[in-house]
Amino acid sequence: MTTPVQNKDVPDGGCAGLAERTVHGDRTAKAQRGYDLVARLRGEAFDRSRSDPRVAAVNRKRSSCMRGKGFTYRDPDAAIEDPRWNLLSARPSRAEVAVATADIVCKLRTNLLGVNFAVEAEYENAAIAAHPQEPAEVRTHKAAGTERLPDLVRRYDRAPRPL
């Protein structure tokens, strides 16, 4: 199905939707349920990891490190969401660079990213173990798309023309 935009037919989901269908084919209802469940489980794992005591502890360590550098942010998101920053600016301010530099140093010093990754992965692995069939459906669907890739590369051996 297409939708007209500026007098041109645009496929459902735009170019990304067309690419998804070209590579992976249409999702069966079973595969779609698997994708939906995987997305929900990923979101739940992320949310659970954010409130995990290990993540809270590493966030406190990072915040302490930041205070030692003259900045007060409860967690990395607070630094990003600081209303002083103009995220649309082509060039960051000196203050933004100073906070970003301190943030990176403190994240590395406390292994914040490693702890966050490990804790979230733990929750994801538990979710996969609790729902073994649905992720298997997604893997099967993605594998079928991967098998189609060599033929698609031969068929579309150049960049597609814009719509």
C-alpha positions, 0 to 999 in steps of 0.5 A, a space after each residue: 500500500 502506498 500513501 501519496 506525499 507531494 503527488 508521489 506514492 510513498 510506500 507504507 513506512 516510507 523508505 525504511 518500511 520498504 527496505 525492511 520488507 525487501 530484506 525481511 519480507 512481510 512479517 507473519 503474525 507470529 513473527 510480529 508478535 515475537 518482535 513486539 515481545 522482544 521490544 517490550 522485554 528490552 524496554 522492561 529490562 532497560 527500566 529494571 536496570 535503571 532502578 537496580 541497586 548496582 546501577 544506582 551505586 555506580 551513578 552515585 560514584 559518577 555523581 561524586 566524581 562529577 562534584 569533584 570536578 565542579 559539576 552537580 548532576 544526579 545521573 548522566 541524563 541530568 547532564 544531557 538534559 541541562 536546560 543551559 544547553 542548546 542541543 541544536 547549536 552547530 558548536 557546543 559552548 565551553 561549558 558544554 565541552 567542560 561538562 562533557 569532558 568531565 562526564 566521560 572521565 567520570 564514566 570511565 573512572 567508575 566503569 558506569 557504561 560497563 556496569 549499566 551494560 552488564 546489568 541490563 544484559 542480565 535482565 535481558 538474558 533472564 527475559 529471553 530464558 523466560 520466553 524462549 520461543 518468541 525470540 527464536 521466531 525473531 531470529 528465524 525471521 531475521 536469518 531468512 532476511 540475511 539469506 536474501 541479502 546476497 541476491 539483493 546486493 546483486 539485484 541492487 548493485 547501486 544506490 537506489 534512486 530517491 522517490 
